[in-house]
Amino acid sequence: MLGMITSSPALALFGALVLAYHALTLLNVLFKTWIATGPNPKKYGDWAVVTGSTDGVGKAIAFELARKGCSVLLVSRSEQKLKVVKGEISSKYPSVSVDYAIVDFSKLTPSALDGLKAKLQTIDVGLLVNNVGVSYEFCQWFHELSDTEVANMLSLNVESATWMTRLVLPSMLAKKKGAIVNMSSASARAPLPLLAQYSATKGYLENFTRSLAVEYAGKGIHFQCQSPYFVATAMTFPNSKVAPEKRATMMTPTPQKYAKAAVARIGLDTMTSPYWAHELLLWVQARIPDAVAGPVLLSSHKAVRFHKKNVAKMEEKLKKI
């Protein structure tokens, strides 16, 4: 009894320190998403390279970088879309240069890499945004994915960022400045049953970024990984009959709203979810044990998998295999 009484002040102090720690981390979330802003991205160089830049978040980030004064190299697989986006940016921001490179990251050959390397050597690349990526059409067990779907996720989500980073690093090292932003996802931060392959590829980007940030910290190159929750894009709302941007909410921002927050965060912390509501959600998520989060997510994703619309899609898919 005496031992319990004498130890209570120590327990109270420990509890107070834990509460103070969580309060400070919460204040940090609010500070870095509401107040702090990074440097103008032009400080790294004249050109920004954005992959997957003809739709959604990638397109919005390309526009926001142009608004900040960066010339932009758009990288995507559709020349028709690239020409349209190039024309739109040039019309809105005539003071910056806009160019494009046609690359299909699902079929990334040595010759394609060589051609892209030659293109990059003609411009002063200060910033690379590895944005291109793909997810599941709907929640599925891993064994239900086709080999093509697995290969595409590896190519688009993992290999694209890896090889693009290798292409721009030499010139950044030579001038001792540059920034590389890898677009991950909040899905990398918790067990994600029935979206396991997507979660795993985004987890690669997080650890890739975290390690390279330390590796190149003394060489003037800033690495950052952005891990958003949902943004109102076609990837978030596949096959939607309503325009994705019209489905935006406070928790699911438009690509333009997300892009503004994303560009403002470049040059600051290594791991971030730049839109304030997403960063706050990640703060909460980090305090939920996997043993709790996993079963809840499994139940939620099973409901998606067995929705009548997705059951029909799976039946059609199995016919083609």
C-alpha atoms as one frame of an Amber mdcrd trajectory, in Angstrom:
protein
   0.000   0.000   0.000   2.799   2.375   0.946   4.584   1.572  -2.317   1.461
   2.422  -4.321   1.086   5.772  -2.537   4.707   6.773  -3.009   4.686   5.803
  -6.669   1.550   7.785  -7.561   3.382  11.110  -8.030   5.751   9.372 -10.450
   2.810   7.896 -12.337   1.126  11.268 -12.431   4.294  12.858 -13.795   4.605
  10.129 -16.424   0.982  10.643 -17.460   1.473  14.388 -17.677   4.545  13.935
 -19.878   2.670  11.589 -22.205  -0.217  14.047 -22.516   2.215  16.922 -23.100
   3.961  14.926 -25.830   0.711  14.245 -27.683  -0.394  17.857 -27.273   2.887
  19.092 -28.752   2.643  16.709 -31.710  -0.894  17.911 -32.360   0.227  21.548
 -32.228   2.998  20.662 -34.682   0.410  19.226 -37.090  -1.594  22.439 -36.943
   1.489  24.641 -37.282   2.948  22.903 -40.303  -0.356  22.677 -42.193  -1.848
  26.082 -41.323   1.165  28.353 -40.877   4.483  27.005 -42.186   5.300  27.286
 -45.897   8.285  26.062 -47.828  10.526  28.050 -50.165   9.542  28.965 -53.686
  10.197  25.779 -55.692  12.176  27.834 -58.220  15.032  27.981 -55.701  15.965
  24.447 -56.765  16.128  25.175 -60.490  14.147  26.534 -63.418  12.307  23.321
 -64.316   9.954  21.015 -62.471   9.278  17.513 -63.808   5.898  15.963 -62.994
   4.991  12.386 -63.881   1.356  11.370 -64.355   0.649  15.015 -65.114  -2.334
  14.874 -67.466  -5.042  14.143 -64.887  -5.989  14.608 -61.253  -3.358  15.514
 -58.677  -0.436  15.454 -61.132  -2.100  17.920 -63.477  -3.091  20.202 -60.596
   0.461  20.165 -59.199   1.860  21.032 -62.646  -0.480  24.047 -62.791   0.438
  25.134 -59.265   4.176  24.891 -59.994   3.679  26.981 -63.146   1.784  29.532
 -61.051   4.841  29.683 -58.797   7.026  30.482 -61.808   8.494  27.062 -62.587
   8.809  25.837 -66.124   7.234  22.398 -66.307   8.100  19.168 -68.090   4.973
  17.002 -68.259   5.541  13.239 -68.357   2.751  10.836 -69.273   1.848   8.165
 -71.816  -0.827   9.977 -73.852   0.558  12.524 -76.290  -2.926  13.826 -76.990
  -3.517  14.609 -73.296  -0.007  16.004 -72.924  -0.598  18.469 -75.759  -3.887
  19.594 -74.207  -2.390  20.161 -70.749   0.643  21.891 -72.223  -1.654  24.265
 -74.106  -3.750  24.957 -71.001  -0.724  25.777 -68.834   0.931  27.890 -71.538
  -2.276  29.850 -72.048  -2.744  30.539 -68.338   0.930  31.123 -67.497   2.641
  32.414 -70.672   5.779  33.504 -68.812   6.883  29.910 -68.126   8.055  27.249
 -70.564   6.135  23.983 -70.876   7.312  20.821 -72.590   6.397  17.172 -72.442
   7.854  13.684 -72.730   5.840  10.612 -73.725   6.565   7.708 -71.389   4.438
   4.664 -70.627   5.682   3.651 -67.180   3.866   0.313 -67.422   6.252  -0.553
 -70.264   9.434   1.152 -69.163  12.136  -0.078 -71.538  15.858   0.825 -71.535
  15.360   2.785 -74.764  12.517   4.791 -73.172  14.774   5.605 -70.222  17.574
   6.653 -72.562  15.239   8.974 -74.459  13.966  10.531 -71.250  17.508  10.918
 -69.938  18.502  12.815 -73.082  15.463  15.095 -72.679  16.251  15.835 -69.032
  19.838  16.748 -69.858  18.624  19.702 -71.935  16.900  21.463 -69.002  17.801
  22.652 -65.498  15.786  20.189 -63.401  15.328  21.565 -59.916  12.298  19.577
 -58.810  10.938  16.122 -59.564   7.430  15.082 -58.525   6.985  11.318 -58.822
   3.210  11.286 -59.019   2.262   8.581 -61.529   0.535   5.607 -59.947  -2.332
   3.153 -60.094  -4.579   1.441 -57.562  -7.175  -1.342 -57.558 -10.393  -0.809
 -59.479 -12.135  -2.062 -56.335 -11.175  -3.950 -53.177  -9.962  -7.504 -53.877
  -8.059 -10.299 -52.228  -4.478 -10.491 -53.434  -5.054 -13.822 -55.219  -7.920
 -12.245 -57.178  -5.608  -9.743 -58.875  -4.432 -10.631 -62.344  -0.711 -10.874
 -63.061  -1.073  -7.778 -65.238  -2.596  -5.780 -62.385   0.213  -6.790 -60.020
   2.880  -5.975 -62.618   1.323  -2.585 -63.405   1.253  -1.584 -59.748   4.912
  -2.488 -59.373   5.862  -0.658 -62.581   3.807   2.498 -62.026   4.051   2.856
 -58.258   7.561   1.561 -57.562   9.766   1.356 -60.640   8.743   4.741 -62.079
   9.845   6.683 -58.987  12.996   4.609 -58.647  14.205   5.180 -62.192  13.104
   8.818 -62.394  15.066   9.522 -59.223  18.162   7.916 -60.705  17.787  10.009
 -63.859  17.685  13.409 -62.121  20.130  12.803 -59.256  23.397  13.315 -61.183
  22.539  16.852 -62.304  21.191  17.767 -58.856  24.374  16.483 -57.240  26.484
  18.468 -59.691  24.821  21.760 -58.731  24.312  20.704 -55.064  20.617  21.491
 -54.967  17.298  19.929 -55.889  14.127  18.455 -54.468  12.414  15.131 -55.126
   8.823  14.555 -54.024   7.359  11.045 -53.992   3.576  10.764 -53.867   2.643
   7.965 -51.496  -0.662   7.472 -49.693  -2.096   7.263 -46.199  -2.788   3.645
 -47.166   0.884   2.930 -46.467   0.507   3.774 -42.782  -1.837   0.969 -41.657
  -2.644  -2.630 -42.618  -4.873  -2.435 -45.681  -6.563  -5.783 -46.347  -8.024
  -6.197 -49.836  -5.805  -3.350 -51.037  -2.578  -5.000 -49.916  -0.570  -4.641
 -53.125  -1.355  -0.929 -53.406  -0.497  -0.340 -49.749   2.789  -2.228 -50.140
   3.922  -0.230 -53.173   3.182   3.036 -51.377   5.058   1.739 -48.342   8.086
   1.270 -50.597   7.939   4.953 -51.533   7.803   6.004 -47.884  10.875   3.991
 -46.876  12.694   4.876 -50.102  12.169   8.563 -49.354  12.982   8.340 -45.653
  16.287   6.608 -46.371  17.347   8.849 -49.258  16.546  11.956 -47.202  19.236
  10.924 -44.735  21.587   9.674 -47.440  21.585  12.985 -49.346  20.963  15.476
 -46.538  24.513  16.783 -46.746  24.461  17.127 -50.536  21.815  19.841 -50.910
  19.010  17.563 -52.116  15.713  17.520 -50.248  13.576  14.376 -50.344   9.941
  14.444 -49.348   7.152  11.869 -49.283   3.563  13.098 -49.377   0.921  10.674
 -48.099  -2.592  12.025 -48.655  -5.928  10.433 -47.914  -8.637  10.750 -50.565
  -8.528  13.536 -53.165 -11.497  14.039 -55.496 -10.038  12.385 -58.603 -11.012
   9.635 -61.014  -8.737   7.241 -59.094 -10.688   7.873 -55.900 -14.069   7.623
 -57.642 -13.577   5.176 -60.538 -16.439   4.881 -63.024 -18.334   7.620 -61.208
 -21.294   9.112 -63.062 -20.649  12.384 -61.223 -17.564  14.462 -62.050 -14.979
  13.601 -59.351 -14.359  17.247 -58.415 -18.066  17.670 -57.657 -17.713  14.989
 -54.989 -15.154  17.025 -53.051 -15.686  17.608 -49.335 -13.654  19.115 -46.509
 -11.986  15.713 -46.001 -11.687  14.984 -49.736 -10.318  18.143 -51.363 -10.301
  18.974 -55.046  -6.991  18.328 -56.837  -6.454  22.101 -57.031  -6.881  22.582
 -53.288  -4.621  19.632 -52.570  -1.984  20.840 -55.051  -1.802  24.256 -53.417
  -1.104  22.626 -50.057   1.294  20.106 -51.609   3.499  22.683 -53.327   3.531
  24.878 -50.216   4.989  21.938 -48.234   7.891  21.195 -50.598  11.232  21.819
 -48.903   9.974  21.307 -45.367   9.617  17.981 -43.519  10.482  14.645 -45.098
   7.263  12.782 -44.284   4.063  14.772 -44.653   0.431  14.782 -45.635   0.209
  18.418 -46.719  -3.544  18.990 -46.675  -4.459  19.913 -43.086  -7.372  17.475
 -42.624  -5.286  14.568 -43.920  -2.391  15.340 -41.594  -4.819  15.497 -38.693
  -6.310  12.131 -39.676  -2.847  10.602 -39.835  -2.144  11.952 -36.345  -5.247
  10.142 -35.085  -4.505   7.008 -37.109  -1.008   6.727 -35.642  -2.592   6.322
 -32.207  -4.826   3.412 -33.213  -3.203  -0.036 -32.830  -3.021  -2.228 -35.948
  -4.920  -4.895 -34.009  -7.880  -2.499 -33.953  -7.480  -0.827 -37.345  -6.918
  -4.033 -39.336 -10.226  -5.813 -38.566 -12.207  -2.590 -39.007 -10.663  -1.969
 -42.427 -11.153  -5.600 -43.410 -14.855  -5.392 -42.628 -15.198  -2.120 -44.531
 -13.336  -3.385 -47.584 -15.250  -6.684 -47.657 -18.438  -4.632 -47.918 -16.954
  -2.911 -50.975 -15.763  -6.199 -52.472 -19.187  -7.798 -52.153 -21.198  -4.838
 -53.378 -23.367  -6.146 -56.217 -21.650  -3.839 -58.711 -18.209  -5.241 -57.848
 -19.421  -8.833 -57.703 -20.563  -8.399 -61.315 -17.195  -6.885 -62.264 -15.353
  -9.815 -60.706 -17.512 -12.285 -62.618 -16.657 -10.500 -65.878 -12.999 -10.408
 -64.929 -12.886 -14.164 -64.262 -14.371 -14.858 -67.684 -11.399 -13.120 -69.308
  -8.738 -14.996 -67.359
